[in-house]
Amino acid sequence: MGIIERRERLRRQVRTDILKTARDIAREEGWQAVSIRKIAEIIEYSPPMLYEYFDSKDKLLETIRNEGFACLHEEFAKIKNLYRSPEKQLVEFAHSQWRLATEQPEVFQVMFNLDGAFCVSKQAYQLEFNMLNNHPVWEALATIRPRSADTVSKTFYEWWCLTYGFLAMTLVSQTRSNVAQMEPVFMESVRRFVRGLL
């Protein structure tokens, strides 16, 4: 392996370490405790070195937010390939959203500006809504309700409000030990929503 390849591999590793450390701190102490300086101390790099990767905490949070949505899209793609029924796809999409929110709450917090994980950028949301006709949830809704694109887009927005709104309220209002008890309520709400589309 040449010098350039080694440098690039090291650069990718440092970037991964920065992101993982930020998430670890947030999971243990909350997003307010996350700072470039604290991350630098933990991974034993100087703060100026970290600024070469992320020039602000906001850029760091934006990256984590984008990775959260990308992770969901990977799950959605698997579900889309696994199930033919759009109704089943929607239920499984919701289940994957639940898993992300409860297994990686620090990522979900960044995705939706919860618990001090405030990120100025709205780019991820704009990308999600600009993926109409190419978003797995939008496509499943369009299969069930093959009307105008405007109608499907409104239903897509309702889906966002139902799923992400429910998850955000659950994480904000429930204790950690009570969150698991809300899963059946969440899934039944999703099933009712899907039945209402038929």
N, C-alpha and C positions, 0 to 999 in steps of 0.2 A: 504494500500500500504506500502510495506516494505521500509527500508532505501536504499537498493540497487536500487530498482525501482525508488525511488524519485531522487536519485543522477543521475541515467541514464537519467531520464526525464529532469532534470535541465541541464545536459550536452548537450542534444539534443537542448534544448531551447537556451542556450548560443551560440551554433554553428549556429543555425538559425538566431539569432540576429546579430551575426558578419557578416554573409553573406548579410543579408538584409541591414544592416548599410553601408557596403561597396558599395552596389549597389545604395543606396540612395545618398551617398556622390558623387559617380561618375555621377549620373544623374544630380545633381545640380551643381557640380563644376568640373567635369571631373576626369578621372582616375589618373591624376598626383597628385590630392589632396588627394587621398586615401592612408592612412598609418595605420599600426597597432596601433600606438600611438593615432591617431585621432579617430579611431574606439573605442579604449579603453576609451577615454574621453567621447564619446557620450553614450556608454552603461554602463559607470561607473564601469569599471573593470580595473585592472592594466595591462599594456602591457605584463608583464611576464605571466599573466594568459591566455591572448589571444594566446601567443606563444605555450601554451599547445595544442591548437586546430589547429593552422596553424603556422608552424615554420618560414614562410617567406611570403611576399606579393605574391611571385610567386606561392606558394602552394595555397594561397587563390584564386588567379586568375585561376589557373588550376581547382580548384573545381567548380568555377562559369562557366568556359568553359564547363566542363563535364556535369554540370547540364543543360546548354543551349542545348547541343546535346541530352541529355536524354529527355528533355521537347519536343523537336521536334520529337523524336522517338515515344513518347506517342501519339502525334498528328497524326503522320504517321500511327500508328497502328489503330487508330480510323477511319481514312480515308480509309485504306485498307479494314476494315470490313464493311464500309458504302457503298462503291462503287465497283462494279464488273469490270467496264471498266478500263483497265490500263491507257488509255488516260485521262479519267476523274480523276483517282488517281493522275497522274502526275501534272495536272493542280491544283488540290486541295493541293498536297504537296507543290507546289510553293507558293500557297496562304498562307499556314501556315508559310512558311519561311518569306514571306513578313510581316505577322502579328508580328512574333517574332522580326524581325529587326526594325520595326517601333514602336511597343508597348513597347519593352524592348531594346532600342538601347544600353544601357550600357552593357547588356549581350552580344548582338551581337558584340559589340566592343571587348570584351574579347575573344569571339570565334574566331575572325579573326585579333587580334593584331592591332586594329584601335584606333586612337585618344589617344595614350599614354597608352593604356591597354595592354602593352607588357607582354606576358607570354612565357617563354622559352620553356616549355614543348610542344611537338608535339603529345603527346599520344592520344588525342582525334581524331586527323586526322588519325593517324595510325589505330585506332579502326574502324573508319568509313570505311576506304578502305579495312580493313581486314574482314568486314562483308559481303563480296561478297557472293551471293547466299542466304543471309539472311537479306539483307537491303531492305526495302520496295521499294525504288526508283529503285534499281538494279533489283528486282523481276518484277516490272512493265515494265521496259525496256526490260527484257528478254522475257516477254510475247509478247511484240510487235515485237521484233527482235530476235526470237529464233535461233540465230546462235551460234557461239562459245562463250565460256565464255570470251575470250580475247576481242572479238568484243563488247560484252555487257559492259565489264569493261571500254573500251575506251569511249563508249557512256555515261557511268556513270560519267566518268571524265569530259566529255563535259558538262554534266548537272551541275556538281559542278561549273565549270567555268562560265557557263551562269547565274545560279541563284545566287550563292554567290558573284560572281564577279559583277554582276549588282547591287545587294544590297549594297555591299561595296562601289562601286563607287557612288551610289546614296546618301548614308549617308555621304560620305566624300565631295562630290562636291555640294550638294544641301543645301539650307537653310531649316530649320525645316518646314517653311510654304510651301515650294515647294515640299517636299518629297511626300506628298499625291498625287500631280499631276502626279507623275511618276508611280503610281500603274498601270494605264491602259497600259502604255508603257511596263512595266515589264510583265504583264500578256499576252499581245499580243506577246511579244518575246517568252514566254514560249509556247503559243499555236502554233506559227510558228515552234518552235523546235519540238513539238509533231507531228505536221502535216508532218514534214520532215522525221519522223521515219516510216511513213506508206508506 
